Amino acid sequence: MGRFGFCGALLVILGLVLASSIGSAQAQLTMGFYSKSCPKAEKIVQDYVNQHIPNAPSLAATFIRMHFHDCFVRGCDASILLNTTSGEQTERQSPPNLSLRGFDFIDRVKSLVEAACPGVVSCADVLTLITRDSIVATGGPSWKVPTGRRDGLISRSSEALNNIPPPFGNITTLRTMFANQGLDLTDLVLLSGAHTIGVAHCSSFTNRLYNFTGRGDEDPALDSNYAANLKARKCRSIGDTTTKVEMDPGSRNTFDLSYYSLLLKRRGLFESDAALTSDSASLREVNKIVKGSVQDFFTRFAESMEKMGSIGVKTGSVGEIRKQCGLVNG
């Protein structure tokens, strides 16, 4: 066999080994993973969520965003929950994550699970379950959450900045960043639907209102009446860093199709929202969702969430089961 033939064969073998290892890791995520080691784990999480989320429904939007940001950096391994203790700052301190909250909620759930089954249930699974259960508790879709994730040992602020899709991303950037995680255009459009709930800070989009091209202009892709309303009632200056705006006005606590209808009216808040209607393929997906039923959207959204929840998962002996979600075990 010639040198190039040998190298080609070697690459094929390595590729098969890699594919096998990835498939094996994902196969270790199973429904009811803790059925014997901690049989009440999922009910403990669900009960706490059902007890508290109805009184603080805005946390549902926070948790789904946190889960999304976690999975896009080193996989769904709860690296986003780690505190900076020394040296380089963690993902939690990275600009895309500075407005996240609810860490104390996660810590309380984890402490309840630890009390029942010490050292068994990962923070990565706790976060994933809280996300699903909080969306359900606010009337949103449910999806399957196979468990068995383990917690990561590394968390770097710079990696969050480089891997989390930004609110100013165009369609090319967004498609590339999603593809890097094994997600396609359909997943991009469906997962963006999480913007149907929650709020955003003015600083995430005021450039669209006041200085889009550096000349003191508005983004022409934003409806001018909507822009005028935002400037008059919400974000009164480009330097506003504290005011919050509903991403789906009038429907911020309801998981519905309103977000997509607003996109077609050029009223998506972020550039990344507007980007979904700038490309013919993504626009077709948006129109498909708007013309369908809420239940159809829920079903398809659930499929993309299940797909996202398996990104880069650590299983088996990789990583650890943290005792506290903010700290690597000593």
Secondary structure by P-SEA (a helix, b strand, c coil): ccaaaaaaaaaaaaaaaaaaaaaaaaaacccccccccccaaaaaaaaaaaaccccccaaaaaaaaaaaaaaaaccccccccccccccccccccccccccccaaaaaaaaaaaaaaaccccccaaaaaaaaaaaaaaaabbbbbbbbcbbbbbccccaaaaaaccccccccaaaaaaaaaaacccaaaaaaaacccccccccccccccccccccccccccccccaaaaaaaaaccccccccccbbbbccccccccccaaaaaaaaacccccaaaaaaaccaaaaaaaaaaaaccaaaaaaaaaaaaaaaaacccccccccccccccccccc
